[in-house]
């Protein structure tokens, strides 16, 4: 059987990508764009049958890209987020798009817990003070986590992991998701945001969730922890709430624009813990991601069902044109 043409978009050296995909053997012919920009992507798409996505979101399969890929049969996104891909355009073209659900759930949930503890215990401020020769035993005024009301926005694998971890440390946990639940832990979004001591945001970004969380509605002194996407939280409202002292602090792994631009007011706020979108990046989660991605690509070229299809297309991959 003729090998499948696989276009690999991850921002990695070509030989490294080929090494990662080596387990697929001669079932695929691996190509990369001639340049890592829009023009390079569009030029490489006409022969592509499988696209391995770019987790940075720099190169995406939007409607124009789908039109440029008449042979495209499958898109495998090597991440949980699928920001920028046009799921409707892919579905209309009969192209399934799959992600890697759950691979980073433990990593992101642990980051959310660690970030909350860092804010409450003033770890960054304590470290900076000691390095500067100070000894602020009385002035830091840290707090304990046990007994706090924690509200989790989103209840996929990450949200469920957050709830489990915070409950294990003695917190009262409630959650909100777009599908109402009979579970007593489920509550409406307005109540969760306005009454929680800690609001943990781990819901996917979509047209429905953009700007979903308004920090201005949070209770005085509460903490906001965002391990989802920057667009889910109203960032301007967050800056205002922090600057005015209405919030006790925020931990942010994600932002409206990444990397965080020079001059962004978040850089100058002392009660904010900043992180470069690495909550889900651990050696363990990367290993799981690679395994899931390779298993799905193997299933695709072998005619087996792929896992994690998000756009409702039949999960058995077939070629557009006979080889």
N, C-alpha and C positions, 0 to 999 in steps of 0.2 A: 504493500500500500504506500502511496506517495505521502511523504511527510507533510504535516500541517505547517503552514507559515505562521509563526508566532512572533508578534511584535512586542518587545519588552520595553516598557517605559520607565521602570524604576531608576532613580538618579544614582546609579552605581556604575563603576567601570565595566566596559563590555565583557572583558574576560571573566570578571567576577560573576556577572549575571549568567554567562554561559556555564560557569562552574556550578552555580546554584541549580540550574536547570538540567544539568548533565544526567540526573536520574531518569529523565524522560527519553534519553537515548536518541535514536534516529527517527522517533515518531514525530519530532518537531524539528523545523529549521528555524533557528533563533536569529532574529534581526533586531537592530536598534535604530532609532531615528538618526539621520545624518547630522542633525543638530537638535539640541534640547530646547526647542522653541516651537511656536505655533506652526511656522512654515515647515519645519522638519517633521512634525507630527503629520500634517496633512499630506506631505510628499510620500510618507512611508505607508499610508493607510490603504491605497488601492489594492495591494496584494495581501494584506493582513487577513488571516482567518481567525486568529485568536489574538486578543490584546491582553497583555499582563499590565495592569494599571500602575500609575504613579501615585504612591501614597502621599506625596507632598501636595497634590492637587494642582501642580503647575501644568500638567498635560492631561486633559480630560476629554472624554467622549461626549461632547455636546452635539446638538443637532447637525451642525456643519460637519463635524468630524464623522458622524454616522453616515451622512450622505457621501463622504469621500471614501467610504469603505464598503464597496458593494459585495465583497466576499466574506465580510465579517460574520462569524457564527457564534462567537462567545467572548465575553469580557470577564476576566477574573481580576477583581480589585484586591490587592494584598493588604487590606486594612478593614476595620469595621466601618469607618466613615466612607461615604461615596460622594462627598461634596463635589459639585461641578459636573458630574455625569448626568446626562439627560435620560432618565429612566424611561420616560414616555417615548422619546425618539427611538431608543433602542428597542423597546417593546413593539413599536409600530413596524420596525424593520425585522422583527422576529428574532432579535438577538438577546439572549438571557445575560444578565449581569449578576454575578455572585460576589459576595464579600466574604469576610472571615469572621463570622459572629463568635463572640465569646473568648477569642484568643487573648485579649488584653483585659478581661474582666477582673481577674485577681489583681493585676498590676495597678489598674486605675482605682479600684476600690481601696487598695492599700495606700495609694498616694492621697486619696481624699481623707482617709483617716489620719495619715501622718501630717498632712497639711493642717488639718483641724487642730491636732495636738500642738503643732508648732506655733499656731496663732495663739491658742489659749495659754500656753506656757511661755510665750514671748521668747522663743529660742533664738530667733535671728537677732533680736535686740540685745539679748544677754550676751551672745557671742561677740557682737560688734563692740559692746561696752567693755568687756574684758580685754579684748584686743587693743582697745584704746587706753588701757590702763585704769579703767573705772571698776567699781565694785558695787553695783546697784542692788544690793540685797533687798532693800526696803522699797525702792521706787518702781520696780518692774511690775509688781502686783499681778502675777499670773493667776490663772483660774484652772479648776479641775474640769474634766470632761464628764465624769460620772454624774448622772441625774439630769443632764441637759436634754432639751427637746430638739431632736434632729429631724429635719424634713428632707426627704430625698425626692428630687424631681426626675422622674424616669425610673422604670422598674423592669428593665431588661436584665441580662446577666450582671451588668455592672451595678445597677441599682439594687438588685437583690443581694449582691455581695456587700455593698455598703451597709445595707440594713442589718445583715448578719453580723458584721464586724462592730458596728456601733452598739447594737444591742448587747453584744458580748462584753462590752465595757460599761454596761449599766445605763445606757441612754434610753430615753423614751422615743421610739422611732415611728414616724408616719411617712407615707409616701403618696405620690400622685403620678398617675400615668394616664394617657389619653383614653384607654379602655377602662371604664369603671369596674371595680372589683367589689365582691361581697366581703372580702378580707377586712377585719376590723382595723388593720393598719392603714387602709386606704382612706384618704380624706380629700376634700376639694382643694384646688390649687390656692385659692385666695386664703383659706384658713391656714394651709401649710406655710405659705410665705409670710403671713402676718403674725403667726404665733410661734414659729420655730426659733430656737436660740442659734441653731446652725442650719443653713439651707445649702444642701449639697446638690449640684446640678450635674446630671449625667444622662440627659436625654439627647437623642439625635437631633441635628439641625435639619429643618425642613421649612417649607413655606408656612406651615402651621405653627412651628415652634420658634420662628425668628422673633426676637424681642419678647419671648414668653415671660421671662422673669424680670420684674421691675424692682430693683433694689429699694426704690423709694417707698414700697409697700411693706418692707421688712420692719420688724420691731426694733426699737431703740437698742443699740449695743449688740445686735446680732452679727453673726459671721456669715459670709458667703464664700462657698468653695465651688469653683467651676472646673470640672474635669470633662466637660462635654465639647462645646464649640463656643467661640467668642460670641457669635451672633445670637445665641439663645438668651444671653443676658444683655439688657440695655446698658452698654458700656458708659455712655454719657451720664446716665442716671446713677450708675455705680460710682463714677468719679465724684459726682455731686454729693452723694450720700456719705462717701468717705471723707471728702473735704470738709463737710459741715459737721462731722462727728456723729452722724446719726447711726452709722454702723461701727461695730467694734473692730472690724478688719475684713480682709478678703484674701483668699489664696486662689491664684489664677494660673492655670496651665495653658490656657487658650485665650485668643484675643481677636478683635475684629479684623486687624491686619497683622500678619505674621511674616517675618519677625516684628516685634513691637517697635514702631518707628522711634527714631530719636526725637526728643521733645514731647513724647506722649506724657500727659500728666500723671499716668499711673506710675511712671518711673520715679516720681518725686514724692510720692505719698509714703510715709513711714509705716503705716499699718497695713501694707500690702505685701504678700509673699508672691514673688513672680517666678514662673517656671517656663522653660522653652518648649512647650508641647511635648513633654517626655513622660507624662504620667503612665502611659501604656507601654513604654519602651523599657523592657528588661530582657536579660538573656533568656529567661524562661518563656516570656511571651513571644519573643522573636522566634524561638524554636518552634513553638506551637503554630505561629503564623506560617512559617516555612513548610511545616508538615501539612497543614490544611491546604495551602496553595498548591503544593506539588500533587497531593492526592486529588484535588479537583481538576487540575490540568490533565492528569493521567486519566481520570474518569471521562473527561471531555473527548480526548482523542481515541479512547477505547469504546465509545458509545454507551457508557454507563451514565446514570443520573449524577449530576453534580449537585453539591450541597450549597445552601445559602443564596439561592436565586431570589432577588428582591423585586423584580419588575414583572412577575407573573407569567413569564414565558416558559414553555416546556423545558424541563431541566435535562433532557437528553439532547446532546449537541449533534447536529448534522451539518454536513457541508452545503454551502450554497450552490456550488458548481461541482460536477463530477470531475475526478482527477484521473 
